[in-house]
Amino acid sequence: MEQAQSGMQRLVLAVDLLSRTVGHAFAWCIAILTLGTCFEVLVRYVLNDPTSWAFDMSYLMYAGVFYMAGAYTLSRAAHVRADMFYRMWRPRTQARVELVLYVFFFFPGILALVVAGWGYGFESVRIGEVSVNSPAGVPIWPLKMMIPVGAGLLALQGLAEVLRCLQCLRDGRWPARLHDVEELENQILRKAAEQQRESGS
């Protein structure tokens, strides 16, 4: 039994690691987007010689982050949620509600996105689709193929989250997550709690 439990936790953390790796890789799109936009502003307003590719590059980079970092965001439990009630529930109650939401809402929507996105992306690859927004003819088929790939990664991370819910139902507490960054709000709250403990002692 313990081997099965540790195997489940290893699988969950392996999926977390995959999501983190992909998320970190595509985070570089933000740096490229920033540099490209700054370059466009320079040549457009200082040299009066705008580029023909900056607009396409900006939405390709932004969409790349949006599509491919969704699984990473889910692995960090960082998607927006209305948690004014959720945060007051016990872990097992949270896990029950999340499990129902994953089964009845998350997976049907994500699997529909994988199927529809595959047809959309495959057709774009087949015709070698390029952007019509500029004369540069920037290829956009890689972007459209990111739709099913990103949704597939999101489905895989969703499976890991379901396993987390099952572990929480069994143990009465949420299992550990991989940590690499932390919200400033959490840092401030932790520091305030430490100061309160020190002043109390």
TATARA-V462102 format. One line per field, one symbol per residue. ss: DSSP state (a for helix, b for strand, c for the rest). psi: psi as a letter, one per 40 degrees, with the letter a starting at -180 (. if undefined). A space follows every 50 residues. Layout:
ss: ???
psi: ???
This chain:
ss: caaaaaaaaaaaaaaaaaaaaaaaaaaaaaaaaaaaaaaaaaaaaccccc cccaaaaaaaaaaaaaaacaaaaaaccccccccccaaaccaaaaaaaaaa aaaaaaaaaaaaaaaaaaaaaaaaaaaccbccccccccbcaaaaaaaaaa aaaaaaaaaaaaaaaaaaaaaccccccccccccaaaaaaaaaaaaaaaaa c
psi: dddddddddddddddddddddddddeddddddddddddddddddddefgi ieeddddddddddddddeeddddddefeihigfdddeeiidddddddddd dddeddddddddddddddddddddddefhiieeieefhheddddeddddd ddddddddddddddddddddeeihiiiihdihiddddddddddddddddd .
